[in-house]
Amino acid sequence: MRNKRRLKYILGSLVAVVLIVALALPSILKSFGFHPDFAGEVFDLSGKKALIVTTSHGTLNKPGETEGDATGVFGSEMTVPYYEFLDANMQVDVASIKGGKIPIDPSSFLYFIKEDADKRYLKDDIFQAKVQHSIPLETVDFKQYDVVFFAGGWGAAYDMAQSETLAIKVTEAYYNSDVIYGSVCHGALAFTEAKDSTGNYLIEGRSMTGVTQKQLDQLGIAFTPKHPEAELKKAGANFQANHKSMDFFATLTVIDEEQRFITGQNQNSGHETSQLILKVLSEN
């Protein structure tokens, strides 16, 4: 009888410890640098327009495979910039490579990973409708926007750098408008195939960032077709990044010398990157 009581006590204690750790996990991750708090400015950019562009690829598969774990855009890399721009009184539209329903990486909405912007999205019927019925890339004119922001996530490794349409649109709007381009994480792949007026890479010599190879290696995702750090360097960008023992907890936002490309390192960079875009836009 005594041994049974002791066993029940031990099991009860273990359950209590697990529950305490589970409840504290979001705070623990934040203390290491995940989704850091960011005290931004308040902007009123009424009359300005922003476009969020995402992947349309929803399967984490290897070459030649059609099945795999669900992936897509990483939630906060879409929701954070959306609300930063919306709260600055901008009109915000949502597009994707193919249009229609945008795949969202289910892991990005796990309770210990969800950002406040994700929680807001899950109660926002208007934003959800935009995600369910996103504008097809081929029908979008980037020149009609003041900001075009490319969200990341594993899915972007499969279709952003591979889209000839996207590369052409990035170049056309760069030369024929004052659009400011932004990205976080894998979203920077949207720039790697764009060419300048002489046929060279548009981002050659520009200071930029994206998710590091170290972070990809540490997360064990080695088989996606395009890796941002490698592709940015291949296109001649001056790649910059911050590092920690786990790059998952690092962050950096980089403004290029012309203030036309404002890029964030990873999922932790959304607020700062969006805020710096708003700041640059408000000063122009």
C-alpha positions in Angstrom: 0.0 0.0 0.0 2.8 2.4 0.9 4.6 1.7 -2.4 1.4 2.4 -4.3 1.0 5.8 -2.5 4.6 6.6 -3.3 4.2 5.7 -6.9 1.1 7.9 -7.2 3.0 10.7 -5.5 5.9 10.4 -8.0 3.6 10.2 -11.0 1.6 13.2 -9.7 4.8 15.2 -9.2 6.0 14.3 -12.7 2.7 15.4 -14.2 2.8 18.7 -12.3 6.4 19.4 -13.5 5.4 18.7 -17.1 2.4 21.0 -16.8 4.5 23.8 -15.3 7.2 23.5 -18.0 4.5 23.4 -20.7 2.8 26.6 -19.4 6.2 28.3 -19.0 7.5 27.3 -22.4 6.5 30.4 -24.4 8.2 32.6 -21.8 11.3 30.4 -21.8 11.6 30.6 -25.5 11.1 34.3 -25.5 13.8 34.7 -22.9 16.2 33.0 -25.3 15.3 35.4 -28.1 12.3 33.8 -29.9 9.7 36.3 -31.0 11.3 39.2 -29.0 9.2 42.1 -27.8 9.6 45.2 -29.9 8.5 48.6 -28.9 7.7 50.2 -32.2 6.6 53.7 -33.3 3.1 54.7 -34.2 2.8 55.7 -37.9 -0.1 57.1 -39.9 0.4 56.3 -43.5 -3.1 56.6 -44.7 -3.4 56.4 -48.4 -0.3 54.1 -48.7 -0.6 50.5 -49.9 1.2 47.3 -48.9 1.2 43.9 -50.4 2.2 40.7 -48.6 3.4 37.9 -51.0 3.7 34.3 -49.8 4.5 30.8 -51.1 1.9 28.5 -52.6 3.8 25.4 -51.8 2.5 23.3 -48.9 4.5 20.1 -48.8 8.0 19.5 -47.3 9.1 17.0 -49.9 12.3 15.8 -51.4 13.1 16.1 -55.1 10.9 13.6 -57.0 8.5 13.1 -54.1 4.9 14.4 -54.0 4.2 13.6 -50.3 5.7 14.9 -47.1 5.0 16.9 -43.9 2.7 19.9 -44.3 4.5 23.3 -44.6 3.9 26.7 -46.3 4.3 30.2 -45.0 5.4 30.5 -41.4 2.5 32.2 -39.7 4.1 35.1 -38.0 6.2 36.0 -41.0 2.9 36.9 -42.7 0.8 38.1 -39.8 3.3 40.4 -38.1 4.0 42.6 -41.2 0.3 42.5 -42.1 -0.8 44.0 -38.8 2.2 46.4 -38.6 1.1 47.9 -42.0 -2.6 47.7 -41.2 -2.1 49.5 -37.9 -0.3 52.3 -39.7 -3.6 52.8 -41.6 -2.3 51.3 -44.8 -4.4 49.3 -47.3 -2.9 45.7 -47.1 -3.5 43.1 -49.8 -2.3 39.5 -49.8 -1.0 37.6 -52.8 0.7 34.2 -53.4 2.6 32.6 -56.2 -0.4 30.7 -57.5 -3.2 32.6 -55.8 -6.1 31.0 -53.8 -5.7 29.4 -50.4 -2.3 30.0 -48.8 -0.8 27.0 -47.0 0.3 27.9 -43.5 2.8 25.8 -41.7 0.8 24.1 -38.9 3.8 24.2 -36.6 3.8 28.0 -36.6 0.5 28.0 -34.7 1.5 25.6 -31.9 0.7 27.2 -28.6 4.3 27.8 -27.5 5.3 29.3 -30.9 2.2 31.5 -31.7 2.9 35.2 -31.9 0.3 37.7 -30.7 -0.2 38.6 -34.4 -1.1 34.9 -35.0 -3.7 35.0 -32.3 -5.2 38.2 -33.8 -5.3 36.6 -37.2 -7.2 33.6 -35.9 -10.0 35.9 -34.8 -9.8 38.1 -37.9 -12.4 37.1 -40.6 -11.2 39.7 -43.0 -7.6 38.7 -43.0 -8.5 35.0 -43.1 -10.6 35.6 -46.2 -7.6 37.3 -47.8 -5.5 34.2 -47.0 -8.2 31.8 -48.3 -8.6 33.8 -51.6 -5.1 35.3 -52.1 -4.4 37.3 -55.3 -2.5 35.3 -58.0 1.0 36.7 -58.5 0.6 37.0 -62.2 -2.3 39.5 -61.9 -0.5 41.8 -59.4 1.2 45.0 -60.4 3.9 45.7 -57.8 4.1 49.3 -59.1 0.7 50.0 -57.5 2.1 49.5 -54.0 4.4 51.5 -51.7 5.6 48.3 -50.0 5.9 44.7 -51.3 6.8 42.3 -48.5 7.8 38.7 -49.0 6.9 36.3 -46.1 9.1 33.3 -45.5 8.6 29.7 -44.3 9.8 26.4 -45.8 7.4 26.6 -48.6 9.1 29.6 -50.1 12.2 27.5 -50.8 10.2 25.7 -53.5 8.6 28.5 -55.5 9.9 32.0 -54.9 13.4 31.8 -56.5 11.9 29.5 -59.1 9.3 32.0 -60.3 10.4 33.8 -63.5 7.3 35.9 -63.2 8.2 37.1 -59.7 11.8 37.9 -60.8 10.5 40.1 -63.7 8.0 41.8 -61.5 10.6 42.7 -58.9 12.8 44.2 -61.5 10.0 46.1 -63.3 8.7 47.7 -60.1 12.2 48.5 -58.9 12.9 50.6 -62.0 9.5 52.1 -62.6 8.3 53.0 -59.1 9.5 53.9 -55.6 8.4 50.6 -54.1 10.2 49.5 -51.0 10.8 45.7 -50.8 10.8 43.8 -47.6 11.3 40.2 -46.6 11.9 37.9 -43.7 13.6 34.5 -43.6 13.1 32.5 -46.8 11.2 35.5 -48.3 14.5 36.9 -49.5 14.6 34.2 -52.2 12.1 36.5 -54.1 15.1 38.7 -55.0 17.7 36.2 -55.9 16.9 35.8 -59.6 15.9 39.4 -60.4 18.2 41.1 -62.9 19.2 44.8 -63.4 19.1 46.8 -66.6 22.5 45.3 -67.6 21.5 41.7 -67.0 23.4 41.3 -63.8 21.7 40.4 -60.5 19.7 43.2 -59.1 20.9 42.6 -55.5 24.6 42.4 -56.4 26.5 44.4 -53.9 23.5 45.2 -51.7 23.5 44.5 -47.9 20.8 41.9 -47.2 19.9 39.1 -44.8 17.8 35.9 -44.7 17.7 32.7 -42.7 21.2 31.4 -42.1 22.6 28.1 -43.3 23.4 27.4 -39.6 19.8 27.7 -38.6 18.6 25.4 -41.4 21.3 22.8 -40.4 20.4 23.0 -36.7 16.7 22.5 -37.5 17.6 19.5 -39.6 16.0 20.8 -42.8 18.7 20.1 -45.4 16.8 19.0 -48.5 14.8 22.1 -49.5 15.7 23.2 -53.0 16.8 26.7 -52.3 18.7 28.0 -49.2 18.6 31.7 -48.6 22.1 32.4 -47.4 23.6 30.4 -50.3 21.3 32.0 -52.9 21.8 35.6 -51.7 25.6 35.1 -51.8 25.4 33.5 -55.2 23.6 36.6 -56.5 26.3 38.8 -55.1 24.6 40.2 -52.1 26.6 41.4 -49.1 25.0 38.8 -46.7 24.9 39.7 -43.1 23.5 37.8 -40.1 23.7 37.6 -36.3 24.6 34.2 -34.7 23.9 32.5 -31.4 24.6 29.0 -30.2 21.2 28.3 -31.8 20.5 30.7 -34.7 16.8 30.0 -34.2 17.1 32.6 -31.4 19.1 35.2 -33.3 17.7 38.2 -35.3 18.9 41.0 -37.5 17.3 43.5 -39.9 19.4 45.0 -42.7 18.6 48.1 -44.8 20.4 48.2 -48.1 22.4 51.3 -49.0 19.7 52.7 -51.3 16.9 52.0 -48.7 14.9 50.0 -51.3 15.4 46.5 -49.7 14.8 46.0 -46.0 15.3 42.4 -45.0 15.0 40.4 -41.8 17.0 37.3 -40.8 14.3 35.0 -39.6 11.0 34.5 -37.8 12.2 36.8 -34.9 12.7 39.8 -37.2 9.2 40.6 -38.4 8.4 43.5 -36.1 11.7 45.3 -36.5 11.8 44.8 -40.3 8.2 46.0 -40.8 8.8 49.0 -38.5 11.9 50.0 -40.3 10.0 49.8 -43.6 7.3 52.1 -42.1 10.0 54.5 -40.9 11.7 54.7 -44.3 8.4 55.1 -46.0 7.3 57.9 -43.7 10.5 59.8 -44.4 10.2 59.7 -48.2 
